[in-house]
Amino acid sequence: MSENLSRKKLPIGIQNLREIREDGYYYVDKTPFACRLVDEGKYYFLSRPRRFGKSLFVDTLKELFEGNQGLFQGLHAEKHWDWSNKCPVLRFSFGDGGVDSPETLEKELRIQLTRLVQRLQLVGRGGVQSL
């Protein structure tokens, strides 16, 4: 009776929706909460204990706003999101620490903003011209 049933992997330590969905990990659909948050709210403070999925939820919001519909096949958002409306997402992360003064915060913000401007090709399109 020892059948080798194919089981999905647990996404321990993975904070990236694309990796979870494309590499066959278990995923509990939180997109109803994301859709509700976007439709009903104005300002939110996402407060949860460490290792409780804040980064994954923020990444899910990023993928929704960027219009990456394929990641949401079979999930609530597939049929409850306006996929024709795509938005560039500027996501700043300070999870690595090391920001211990206003000067290092400004330096880190400039570094991350420069990368985002280059990735989104904003320079020359009315975007940030000089950092």
DADA-V177525 format. One record per backbone hydrogen bond with DSSP energy under -0.5 kcal/mol. NH is the residue of the N-H (numbers start at 1). CO is the residue of the C=O. If there is no record, write none. Layout:
NH CO
NH CO
//
This chain:
3 1
5 3
7 5
9 24
12 10
14 11
15 13
17 15
20 16
21 17
22 18
23 19
24 21
25 20
26 9
29 27
30 28
33 30
34 30
35 31
36 32
37 33
38 34
39 35
40 36
41 37
46 44
47 45
48 46
52 49
57 53
58 54
59 55
60 56
61 57
62 58
63 59
64 60
65 61
66 62
67 64
68 63
69 67
71 68
72 69
73 70
75 72
78 72
78 75
79 75
79 76
80 76
81 77
83 81
85 82
86 84
87 65
91 89
92 90
97 94
100 98
105 101
106 102
107 103
108 104
109 105
110 106
111 107
112 108
113 109
114 110
115 111
116 112
117 113
118 114
119 115
120 116
121 118
122 117
125 122
127 122
//
